Amino acid sequence: MEELLNTEDNWQLEADILFASQNSNWYNVYMDLMAQSPYLDHSIIESLILDPTFPDLMLRNIMLANPDAPKASHLMGLIYQRNMPAWIVSDIENGTSSYGAKEKLEGEIAANIGIQHDAISSILGLYAASESYNGLDSIVDLLETRTEISYQYMLADAYIDNGQHNLVNTLVSGIPQLANYSSQDALDYADFQSWYNLRVSMAEEGLSWTEMNETQKATVIALASSGNENLPMLWANSVLDLLGMSSYYEEEVRIPDVPSFKTENSNIESVNPEALIRVYPNPASDLVQIYVGDVLDGMALLYNLNGVLIGSQELKMGTAIFDLSTLASGTYIVKVHSEESEPRSIKIVVQH
């Protein structure tokens, strides 16, 4: 018992004490699934929930050993239908705010992708602002050397901003032939095609987002309401936010402050977000999105370099969108004010 209390990763010893002595038919299955945690597929967990012979306590431990499982609404719906003891259901519900190894790894991967895109965005900003380079032409030259699909779409944006509309369709049409084209890229491809067809048509007509015709607006709404978790869906919802229309996207926010069944010294960690302010894209020609990592509500104020206030947007869940299409090319300052943190600012480059 002393070893059980003092061991950090004690699920194997716990299983020996609670289940092996009962000669449970599920003992070996339980041990195997716990060894695979926190990477169990939800379909496996669902089959366990639906099997009335699978012990409730084993199910509790498996749910909590896979911290993404209690956050899945369909799994929790099945848990509520299973008629389990209230204390077990309560423990599983507490698991909705615990973070484990899998989610930590996913978070680190997402953070590294964000850092990479921030770095690329900074490089593009330097190219656009520096007198040593030829603005967007240099950005196009830089992106044309990259074969990664995300950079191909950035190149499509650069073509549009540079007035090279005739190159966009050829570029986007060739993306499925790239060697690194994945099954997920295939699922998202039609949405990217619709988005860039929309952007090209608006650029050729000289329209800003506030001047869209009904057909173009219908395309934005279709992308925004697609339910596909991809960039065109996020971009389209940003346009709806800019126009003051109802958005179809709401990011789930969880506060990880409740431990799982493991001890306080386990590998479950809380997320403590840094105070970050990010701009995408930067440079920009039309829409620019401001994201502040440690702020939910506040105001984002846009100034020129003479300190003249150009515009303001309310921060919603830490995000604000500005339409820069009518502004002259140059450098501007975005200042963020919130009761939740100290004021901070960031430069953005407008490049037409």
Secondary structure, 3 states (H helix, E strand, C coil): CHHHHHCCCCHHHHHHHHCHHHCCCCHHHHHHHHHHCCCCCHHHHHHHHHCCCCCHHHHHHHHHHCCCCCCCHHHHHHHHHCCCCHHHHHHHHHHHHCCCHHHHHHHHHHHHHHHHHHHHHHHHHHHHHCCCCCHHHHHHHHHCCCCCHHHHHHHHHHHHHCCCCHHHHHHHHHHHHCCCCCHHHHHHHHHHHHHHHHHHHHHHHCCCHHHCCHHHHHHHHHHHCCCCCCHHHHHHHHHHHHCCCCCCCCCCCCCCCCCCCCCCCCCCCCCCCCCCEEEECCCECCEEEEEECCCCEEEEEEEECCCCEEEEEEEECCEEEEECCCCCCEEEEEEEEECCEEEEEEEEEECC
